[in-house]
């Protein structure tokens, strides 16, 4: 990665805390093993994330939903996820992989439907690693660590090797997911358009836009985009826009010092007054009160 937001965030994290980014490019970031002290107070994950807990446990909030991750469990999340309010055990350790949508599609091919259904429909976030697969994981980690620890000049096609090893890991993860998620039979074209929509939505800073805006970016009608989203994920395009927008708002209010006017501007509201009314309606508190932790009803 050259100057992407992922690169900037990870460089800042590496400078401030005891953490090593083992590999990074525009589609992939790998942190092979990190201790609790390496975790930031807040984390906004701009790519698909896979976190494997190798020791201890952690409690945290995914948006407004509390979750818990234990040893030999995997946390998965789509791009744009906001994590906060961590509570770690002293021995907590983890491995982190951030992967672009493009690379996930390349890894999984026709199995991408299972991944989409897991993340976007069933919203399964924590998966236990079966005891019979722990041996496989040991070999997987050994292969990945070898590729990561070898200099590029010492091993031809190092990036391809790393990606091939990770593809094996993602396929194994999909095998675990298949035990928890029912299949989905939507067509490839619909799946492709839905992934494009999520890509555009994730990359759009000012997310408070009508469905027609995103449909225009994809050269389809707003009605067709909403129909495809509903068919593929069980939710309309407007519902996806609302969820991603609210995650951004939660992040800017809780994890930054931006003024209400600045947040309104960056998220796409015409002014701070419209922004304030939206937050009050959907978060049950004014922006200032929500920033101070006074949320009075679930986001809806």
N, C-alpha and C positions, 0 to 999 in steps of 0.2 A: 504494500500500500504506500502511496506517496503522501497525499495530504488529505485523506478521507477523515470523516468524523470519527470512525473507528480507530484509526491510527492515532489521532490527537488524544482521544480519551484514554487509550491504552498507554501511550507514552507518558501522559500526566500521572496515571495510576502507577506506572513502573517507577517514576521518579519519586513519588511520595511514599510508596510502601514497598515491602519486601516481596517483589513479584517478578517473575521472568516470563516474557512473551516468547515462547519457544519457536513459533513460526507465524508469519503474517504475510498475506498478499490481499488483493482487492476482493477475493472471494472467501478467504479462509483465515481464521485466527485460532491458534492452539496454545493453551496454557496447560502443560503436561501435569503439573502438580503444584498446588498452592495451599498455603496454610491460612487459617482464619484471619490472620493479621493483614493478609493481602486483599481482603474484601473491602470495597468502598462502602460508605454509609448509604449511598443510593447507587443504583445501577440502572441505566437505560440501555437495553440491549438492541442494537440496530440491525442485527441479523438473526437468523434462526440460531437458537442456543441449545446446546446439550451439556448439562452439568452432571458429572458423576461424582457422588459422594464416596470417597475412599476410606474415610474414618470419621467418627463422631456424628454430629447431627446439627441441623440449623432450622430455626423457625424464621419465616419472613412473610411479608405481604406481597402478593402479586396483584398490583393495582390495589383494589380494596378487599381482596380475598386472602385470608391467612393460609399458609401452607407449611408443611414440615418435610424435611428431607433427611433420611437416615443413611447409615453406611450401606453400601450395595444397593442404593436406589439411584435412579436417573431422573433428573428434571429436564423437561423439554419445553421450549416456548417459541412462538413465532416472532418475527421482527417487530420492533416497537414496544416490547414488553418493558414495564417499569417495576423494579423491585425496591423494597425499602423495609425499614423496621426489623433489621436482623437481630436474632438472638442465637449465638453460637455456643456449642460446647467447646471447652478449651482445646480439645484434640481434633477439631473439625479440619478436614482436608478435602480438596476437590480437584477435579480435572475439568477444564472448560474448552469447548469447541464452539466457535461462532462460524456459521456457514451461510453464504448467500443463497437466495432462492434459486439462482441459476445452477449453482453447484449441487444443491439438494436434488433438483430435477435431474441433473446428470448422474448423480449417485444412484437414484432410485428408479428412474425410467418409468415403467408402467406401474410400479408400486407407489408412485407419488399420490395416488388416490387415497391410499391408506394413511399416508402422512398428513394429507389435507384434512381427512375426516377426523383424525386423532386431534389435531391442533385446533381446527376451526369449527367443527361440529360437536364432537364429544368433549372437547376442551380437557382432554386427559393431560395432566402436567407431570405427575410423578408415577414412575413405573419401577417395580421391584425387579432386581436381577435374579432369575431363578438360580438355585444352588448348583444345578447341573451346568450352568453357563459360566461359572466363576473361573473354571480352568481355561475356557476359551478366551476370557477377558485377560487373563494373565499373559497368554501368548500374544494377544492383540496389543496389549500395552508394551510388551517387549519389542515387537516389530516396529511399533510407532516410535518408541523411544530411540531405537537404533537409527531410524531415518532422520529423526529430529537432531540427534547428537552428531551426525555425520555432516561435515562441511560440504557445501554444494560442489566445490571443486574436486572433492574426493569421491563423489558418487554421481555418475551421469543420471540425468532424468530424476533428480531428487524430488522435485515438485510432483511429478507424475507418480512416483513411488508413494509419497505421503498421501496423495489423493486416493490411490488404489487401496492402501491400508485402511483409510477412513471409510471408503466405500464399503469395505468388508464389515466395518463396525456399524455403519448405518443399516446395512442389510440385516445384521444380527439384531439391531434395535427394532427394526420393522417386524422381525419374527416375534419379538416380545410384545410389540404393540398389537399384532394380529390376535393375540390371546385375549385382548381387552376390548377390541373395537370391531364392530360389525363391518363387513365390506360395503363398498359403494360402487355403483355401476354407471356413473355419469360419463358422458363421452369425453374423448381427448380434447376436442375443440373447446367445449365448455370449461374443462379443467384448465386449459391453457389461458383462456380469457380471464378466469377467476384469479389465477396466479399473477397475470399481468396487472389486474386491478389492485391486488394486494401490494404488488411492487410499487405501482404509481402512488397508492395511498401512503405507503410507508415512507416514500421519498419526498412527499409533498409536505413542506413545512407548515403552510397555512391550510390546515385540513378542513376548516369550517367553510366548505364549498358545497354547492348543490350536486346531486348525482350527475346532472347534465355536464358539469365541468369535467368530472372523471371520465364519463362516457366519451366526451369529446377528445380527451387525450388518447383514447383507445379506438377512436373512429367507429363507434357503435352508438345506437340510441340509448337514452337513459332507461327506457322501458326494457330493452333487451338486456342491458347490463344487470338490472335488478332481477330479471327473470333468471339469468344464468347464475347469479349469486345465490338466489333462493334454491335453485335446482342443485347446485354443487355443495353449498354449505348449510342450507336450511335457514339462512338469514338473508335479508335484503341488503342491497348496496348501502342504503341509508343507515341501516343498523351497524354495518361495518364502519362507516364513516364516523358515526357517533362514538363507537367504542374507541377507535384510534384517537379521535379528537379528545375524548375525556382522559385517556391515558397521558396525552401531551399536556393537558391542563394540569392534571395531578402532578406531573413531573415539574412543570415550570413553577407551580405554587409551592411545592414542598421541597424541591431540590435546588432552586435558584433564588437569587435576590432581585430578579427583574421586577420592575414596577407593573401595576395592573395595566397601564397603558401599553407598555412594551409587550406584555403577554398577549393582550388583545390583538395587537398588531401582528405579532409573529404567528398566532394561531388562526388569523383570518377574520376577526370580528371588526366591524367598521369603527368602533370606539369602545372605550372602557365601560361605558354605561350598558351597551348591549352585552358585553362580556360578563359584567356583574350580574345581570338578570339571568343569563344562561347558567352561570355557576350556582346561583341561588336556587334555580328551578331543578337542576339535575344533581347537585351535591348537598342541598339542604342547608347551605350556609353561604354567607357572602364570601367573595374571594379572600378577603383579609382574615375572616374567621376560619375558613378552611385551611389557610396557610398556617394558622396557629393550632390546627388540630381539632377544630370543632365541626366535624361532619355529623349531621343529625339524622340523615336517612341514606339508604343505599342509593348508589348511582342508578338512574333509570331514565 
